[in-house]
Amino acid sequence: MGKDRFIFLSIWFLMTLFAGTIYAQGQETVTITVSDTQGDRLPYPEVMVGPHFHRVGGTDGTIEVPISAFSLNDTLIVKYLGYQTAQILLDSIAVSKSVITVTLGEEPYVLDDLVVRPSAYSSDEYFQKKKKNLLLPYYRRYFWDLEFTYDRNDLPGHTYRGRVSGMSRAYTTEMDSTGLAISEATPDSALILRAGKRATEISYLAAHIFCHKSERKNFYCLYLGKNDELEVWEFTIRQQEKMPWNLKKDDLTRCIVSLDQEGIITNIKTQLTTSDSRGTSYCVNTEYGRYDNMLVPMLSKVDLIPNAHNEEIRAGQFTLKYSNIRREK
């Protein structure tokens, strides 16, 4: 009898341990919902499950993840620009749920005392006051060399490295594909060139927008405070009938802009999220330097993130380091 009881308890323990997994296997998807600490949904969250699922959620702050993407002891990672990243261990309890709710807290900033007068004070006016006058991106034609790394999410721990040269003039960038050198053969060489071109153009566009007050009217502006001696603002695109820069009405553009003590833009984090569920979204984090006393990108870190129903593009990360900036090729 004691032996039978031991066998029964052993079986009961194993069933309890794996009940979540058995239940999960009966499901087709798990819904991830992402909210802020006030309970408001965050549109288009970036969601990663283990090494093989990396997508952008919908405008309602949710995404359906196939149950096949979940494995015990993987990590669920949720990112949102301006918020602290959440990491959740996928144990048997988490995997057993049909809905996983994630709450993100905002990044901490230090706020100095500000004198607010009844006049039309706004965060953008404070930005205009702190920004150095006549600060502009470099708009003439110039050339540069580029060292890059490319990490594919479906190949963890594997990094492609290489170099290429290119030319920029305002919103236009051209990559010299004939000079492309990569550490090893890859079918993604066209994607690497396209990502380098797009990230460089986004970096110029972002610098242009925040150097010109007339362009900033397309954004809501919020002063966040200080971080490491830099003053930081958040800009969010206004949803308009006629969206600028070929954006669709439901697309989302959010930028975190940092000024140094001289009023120079040192960094812009730009998140471009398409409302097309089969499209591809970007997050471009660019550090700027100066050439002829004008802004040029010096280092960009790029996340390429397919939207929920995009099965053609793999998620990946690029690091682009510009050097040898010059006027002649």
N, C-alpha and C positions, 0 to 999 in steps of 0.2 A: 504493500500500500504506500509506504514511504517512497519507494522508487517511482510508482505511478504519479505520485504528487509532484515529485521532482521533475519528471518529464513534462507534466502539464504546465508547471510554472515556467519551465524553459521555453516551451512553445509559446505560452502567453507573452513572455518577455520579448521574444523575437517578433511576434505579431505586432506588439505595441511599438517596438523600435522601428519597424518598417511600414507601419500603417500609413504614415504620411506619404511614403514613396508609392505604395500600392494605390492609394487614393489619387495621387497626382497622375499616375499612369492612366487612370480612367478619364482624365481631362485632356482636352486638346490644347488649351492655352491657359496662361496665368495673366491676369490684368495687373499692371503696375500703375498706380496712381501717385502723382507727385504734387505736393502742396507746400506752401510756405507755413510759417508758424502761426499765421492768422487763419489758416484753413482754406486760403484761396489757392485754386489750382494754378500751376505754373505751366504756361503753354510751351509746347515743343521741348520737353526735357530730353536730355541725352542719357540713354540707358544702356548699360553694358551688363551682360550676364555671362560669366566665365570668359573663355578666350574666343568664342565664336559668334556671339550675338552682340551687335553694336548698332543701335538705331536711334533715330529721333522720334519722339512720341508726337501725338496730335495736339491740336490747339486746345483741347480740353484737359491737357496734362496727363493723359493716359496712353498706354501702349499695350497691345496684346502680344505676349511672348509665347512662342510655341513651347509646349511642355518638354519637347525633345531638347531644348536648349539648356534645361536645368540639370545639374548634377549635384549630388550631395557634396558639401564642403567647397563648392565654387563660391565666388563673391559676386553679389549684385552691387554695381556701382552706378550712382545717379549723379549727374553733373548739371549745373545750371549757372550761367554767367552771373557773377555777383553774389553767389551763394556758396556755402561750404559744401564740399563733396560728401555724399553719404556712401558708406560701405556696409553692406549687410551680409553676414555669413549665411549661406543657404544650407541650413541644417534640415533635418527631417520635418520639423514643424513648419518652417518657412515654405518648403517645397510642397507641403500638403495643402496650402491655402490656394483658393481660387483668385483672391485679390491680395496684393501686397501693397500697403500704403506707406509711402516714404515722405517724411517731412524734412525740408531743408531750411536751415537757419542762414541768415544773411552774413556775409563777410563782415568782420568787425573793422570799424574805422574810428579814428579819434576826431571829435568835432571841437574846434575852437569856438569861443564865444563870438557871435556875430551881432553887430548892431543892425537891427531890421527897422527901417523907417516906413511910414505909411506910403511913401512913393512906390512906384512900380518895381520894387526890388524883386529879383528872381535869381534862381541858380544860374541861369544863362548870363545874366548881367554880371554876376560875380565871376563867372568864367571869363567873360570879355574883359573885365577889369584886371584879372590876374594874368591873362595871356599876353605875351609880349606883342607889342604893336608890330604890324607888317610881317608877322611870322607867316611863311608860305612854304609849301612843298616845292621842290625843284621841278620846273616845268619844261626846261629845254631838253633836247635829246642828249642822253649820256649813256655810257656803256659800263658794264660791271661783270665781274666773275662771281660765280656762285658755287659754293660747296654745299652739298645736301646729304641728308640721311632720310631714308624712307623705311618705316616699319609697318608691315601688314599685320592686322589684328589676327588673321587666321594662321599666321606663322610666328607665334610668340617667341621672343628672344632672337629673331632673325632680322638683321638690319642691312639694307642695301645702302651703299655709300657711293658718292660720285661727285662730278663737277660738270659745269656747263657755263657758257657765257650768254649774255643777253644785252638787249638795248631797251631803254624806256624813254618815253616822251609823254608826259602828262598821263592820260588814261590808257595809253597804248604800250604794251610790252611785247617784244619779240624774243623768242628763245632760239639760239643757234643750235639746232638739232645735229648739225654735222660735227660739232665739237663735243657732243655728249659722251662722257666716260662714266661707266658704272662698274662697281666692284665685281659684278657677275651678271651673266645674262638673265634678263627678266622680261616677261611679256608685258610688264607694266611701264615700259619706257615712255610710251605716249602719255600715260597718266601722269608720270613724273613731270614731263614737260608742261602738260596742261595745268597741273597744280602749281608749278612755279610761276607760270604766266599769270594765272588767276590770282594767286596770293600777292604778287607784286602789284597788280592793278588795284586790288582791294586796298592794299596799304597806301597807295597814292590817293585813292578816292577818299579814304577815311581821313587822311591828313588834310586834304583839300576841304572836306566838309567842316572840320572843326577849326580850321583857320579862317573861315568865312562865316560871318554872322548870317548872311542871307541864306546859306545852305542849312544852317542849324535851325532855321524856322520849321523845318520838316520834322523836328525831334522834340519830344518832351525831355526836359533836363532836370536832373536831381543832383545836388551837391552831396557827396558821400562823406567827405572829411579827409583826414590825413592818414597816410600809410607810408612809413619809412621816409619821412621828410618830403614826400610827394603829395600834392593835393589832387583829389580824385573826384571825377564827375561820372554820372551814368546818363547816357542819352538813349532814348527809345523812340523808334520811328512812329510818327503819327499815321494812323490808318486814314488814308485819303482816297477820294474817288479817282484822282489822277496821281498815282504813286510815282515818285521819281526813280531814276536809274533802272528803268525796266522792271521794277518790282511789281508783283501782283498785290491786290488790295489786302489779302490775308497773310502775306509774307511778313516775317518779323525780322527787324534789324535792331540789335542792341549793342551799344559800345560802352566800354569803360575807358575813360581818357585820363591820363596822368600828366600833370604839369610839375616841373621842377621849380626851384626858388627863383629862377630867372624868368619864369613864365614860358619856358620852352616845352613843347610836347615831347615827352620821352617815351611814352608807351600808349598804344591803343589796342584794346582787345575788341575785336569785331566779330559778332555772331550773326551770320546770315542764315536764316532758316526759311526754306521754301515751304509753302503751304501744299505743294504737290506731294502726295503721299508716296509717289514713285520717283521723286526727285532726290537731289543730293544737297545737303547743307554743309556749311563751313563754319569753323571758328578759327580766326586768324589773330594771333597774338604777336604784335610787331613792336620791336624796339627801334627807335629812330636815332640817327645821327645827323650831322649837317655837312652839306657839300655846297661850297660858295655861300655859306651862311643860310642855306635853305634845307628843309627837311628831306631826308631820303631814308628808306628802310635799310637797316643794318643787319637785323636778325628777325626772322619770322618763324613762329612755331604754328603749324597748321594741322588742325584735325579735320579730316574729310569723313563725313558721317552720312551714310545713306538714310533716307526716311523709311518709315515703317514698312512700306510695300516695295521698296527698291531691292531687287534681287540681282542687279547687274554690277553694282559697284561694291567693292570691299571697303570696309572702314580701314583707315590708315592714318598715320601721323608722319608729318614732314617737318624737318628742321632745315631752314634755308639761311645760309650765312653769306652776306654780300661783301665783296672786297674789291680792291683795285678799281675804284670808281674813277671814271675818266671821261673826257669829252670825245676823244677819238678812239676808234676801234683798235 
